[in-house]
Structures are given as C-alpha cells and as structure tokens.
Amino acid sequence: MTYSNLSPLPALNQRHCAPIKPGTPPLGGNEISEMIGSLHGWKASEGVLYKKFAFNNYYETMAFVNAIAIFAHNEDHHPDLEVSYNVCTVKYSTHSVGGLSENDFICAAKIEAMRNL
C-alpha cells in the first residue's frame, strides 16, 4: 500500500510515528517524491532525508536543537544533527528499514511546523 492510497490522512505534522515491523522495506521513489513535496527545502538522497537550517546566533541554533530533542524523544524517532554556531543540519533515516520510512517524513513535517511558529 502506498502513501497515496491511504486517504484521507491528516497532514504529516498532525500524525505520530509508529513502530515499524521487522522486514518492512524502505519507501520507494514514488512515495518519497509524494511525501517530500509537502516539505519546503527538504531533500532526499541515498536513503537520507535532510535539510540545513540557518539561524542568527548560537542561542537560536541551540534552542532549535533542544526543541527537536523534546519531540524526537516523544516520537521515539531521532535525527542525526550536525550543529555549528548558526547552522543545524537535520538528517533522518530509518535504520531498521535501511532507508526512509513514513516516520522520517512525519518528523520532518513536525520540524517545519515548529520552525514556522
């Protein structure tokens, strides 16, 4: 079943991550294309969903990182973060499927919603 066959669905940022059953395959190219279309500035390459966020200073960067840590803990789905003074690159991949899962896109959408507050 593909993402487009699961209607009606709430917006990705309104959904929650779900446990993934062993043996679940990663999302395919069409599913990735459909889901990434709703995420401004996110890119997918080699099984990783990522985006670079720029800030005015270190404090804003770290506030963003801490906000991600809170919801990542609640969703039990954690990104890789590359943090510098005024930039944070967020990378999602679901290791148990060896690529991207719907959980990666749900979390990316939550970051977008948080960033736009």
VMD Tcl script that draws the C-alpha trace (Angstrom):
set ca {
  {0.00 0.00 0.00}
  {1.45 3.36 -0.94}
  {1.09 6.66 0.85}
  {-1.31 7.98 -1.80}
  {-3.67 5.05 -1.19}
  {-4.08 5.90 2.48}
  {-6.62 8.69 2.22}
  {-7.91 10.58 3.95}
  {-4.84 11.27 6.05}
  {-4.20 14.13 8.41}
  {-1.29 16.37 7.50}
  {2.05 14.74 8.23}
  {2.76 17.11 11.12}
  {-0.50 16.01 12.79}
  {0.46 12.35 12.76}
  {2.69 10.33 15.07}
  {5.48 7.89 14.39}
  {4.53 4.23 14.59}
  {6.67 1.20 15.32}
  {7.94 -0.44 12.16}
  {7.54 -4.17 11.77}
  {10.70 -6.18 11.04}
  {11.14 -6.77 7.34}
  {9.36 -3.57 6.31}
  {11.01 -2.22 3.16}
  {12.06 1.42 2.83}
  {9.83 3.81 0.90}
  {10.20 3.74 -2.87}
  {10.98 6.65 -5.16}
  {7.35 7.49 -5.93}
  {6.38 7.50 -2.26}
  {9.38 9.68 -1.41}
  {8.51 12.12 -4.20}
  {4.93 12.41 -2.98}
  {5.86 12.98 0.65}
  {8.77 15.34 0.09}
  {6.54 17.63 -1.98}
  {4.92 18.90 1.22}
  {8.26 19.67 2.90}
  {9.79 23.01 1.93}
  {13.53 22.76 1.32}
  {14.00 19.14 2.37}
  {15.98 16.82 0.12}
  {16.33 13.07 -0.08}
  {19.44 11.26 -1.23}
  {20.80 7.77 -0.65}
  {18.19 6.87 1.97}
  {18.53 10.10 3.95}
  {16.06 12.97 4.29}
  {17.84 16.21 5.22}
  {17.67 19.98 5.49}
  {20.07 22.71 6.60}
  {18.61 25.39 8.89}
  {20.30 28.78 9.38}
  {19.98 30.96 12.49}
  {21.15 34.38 13.67}
  {23.29 33.10 16.53}
  {24.31 30.16 18.67}
  {21.48 30.63 21.15}
  {18.81 30.30 18.41}
  {20.59 27.27 16.98}
  {20.68 25.52 20.33}
  {17.05 26.40 21.10}
  {16.12 24.70 17.82}
  {18.22 21.65 18.68}
  {16.61 21.39 22.12}
  {13.10 21.68 20.67}
  {13.91 18.83 18.26}
  {15.24 16.75 21.16}
  {11.94 17.07 23.04}
  {9.66 15.97 20.23}
  {12.13 13.34 18.94}
  {12.04 11.76 22.38}
  {8.23 11.86 22.41}
  {8.01 10.34 18.91}
  {10.81 7.84 19.66}
  {12.37 8.72 16.32}
  {15.67 10.59 16.46}
  {17.53 12.51 13.75}
  {21.23 12.90 13.25}
  {22.13 16.54 13.87}
  {25.16 18.48 12.68}
  {25.41 21.64 14.75}
  {27.64 24.69 14.36}
  {27.40 28.30 15.54}
  {24.43 29.34 13.41}
  {23.57 26.26 11.34}
  {21.94 22.94 12.12}
  {21.60 20.19 9.53}
  {18.90 17.68 10.36}
  {19.14 14.20 8.83}
  {16.54 11.45 9.08}
  {16.83 7.83 8.07}
  {15.19 4.74 9.49}
  {17.98 2.31 10.18}
  {15.66 -0.66 10.69}
  {14.42 -0.42 7.07}
  {17.74 0.64 5.57}
  {16.37 3.88 4.14}
  {13.42 6.19 4.52}
  {10.15 5.43 6.27}
  {7.00 7.42 6.80}
  {8.29 8.24 10.31}
  {11.12 10.31 8.78}
  {8.64 12.46 6.88}
  {6.33 12.84 9.88}
  {9.22 14.17 11.97}
  {10.45 16.46 9.19}
  {6.93 17.91 8.91}
  {6.86 18.49 12.66}
  {10.14 20.39 12.42}
  {8.71 22.53 9.62}
  {5.60 23.29 11.68}
  {7.74 24.15 14.72}
  {10.04 26.38 12.66}
  {7.07 28.31 11.28}
  {5.65 29.20 14.73}
}
mol new
graphics top color blue
foreach p $ca { graphics top sphere $p radius 0.5 }
foreach p [lrange $ca 0 end-1] q [lrange $ca 1 end] { graphics top cylinder $p $q radius 0.2 }
display resetview
